Amino acid sequence: MSEMTYLQAISDGLRQEMRRDKRVFVIGEDVGVYGGAFKVTLGFQEEFGPWRVIDAPLAEAAIVGGCTGAAIMGMRPVAEMQFADFISCAWDQLVTVAAKQRWRAGTAVPIVIRCPSGGGFSGGPFHSQNPESSFAHIPGLKCVCPATPEDAKGLLISAIEDPDPVIFFEPKRIYNGPFDGHHDRPVTPWSKHPASEVPDGHYTVPLGKAAVVREGNDLTVLAYGTMVHVALAAVEEREIDAE
């Protein structure tokens, strides 16, 4: 076990999958030399080379379209939308092409689209949106939004290994530890440390299965991503026996 932040766990999972499977490659804006807007792929190009860590032009439709073609030919692309907001530029490639391919032609499209999403860091209206609800209604697409470093790494590995398109939403607000929005006051479960224990090596967390992060009998609260931590803080502050 190692202590990692949410962001570090994503980086670790991606690096391990690239070491394990040579079909996995990364493509996105500034993911190579710069290491990504949030440094998830920092050092990747030095380790894996420019053909597996590809700096793409500012063209989200081309990035996702290229990933779809590469996946159909047997590769395992991981694309980074520098900010989730700009995934709208690739809507047609995702919804009309990638999501339909299995049902249209029986062809697997194993692509992962990483999407740093949400606000909380003064990014403004074009860098702070949560578009996951739009894609959750599209047959053929899987949407993932982890709440903890352990789940972030395990779910990313599962997403890369999955035969179908997965959109992997990463709440920027909890990249370095969760907060409840009140003057950066930390909330549970990382009230003292922004990092938590993450298993070393390869492991997976199943897609599509909810995790019970707190047992309770009074009511059930459903949440994902950042709001898992806000919900935990709320029920503990009010001393509610909530699941």
Secondary structure, DSSP 8 states (H G I E B T S, - for coil): -EEE-HHHHHHHHHHHHHHH-TTEEEEETT-SSS--TTSTTTTHHHHH-TTTEEE--S-HHHHHHHHHHHHHTT-EEEEE-SSGGGGGGGHIIIIIIITTHHHHH------EEEEEE--SSS--TTS---THHHHHTSTT-EEE--SSHHHHHHHHHHHHHSSS-EEEEEEGGGTTS-B-SSTT-B-TTSSS-S-EEE--S-----TT-----S--SSB-----THHHHHHHHHHHHTT--B-
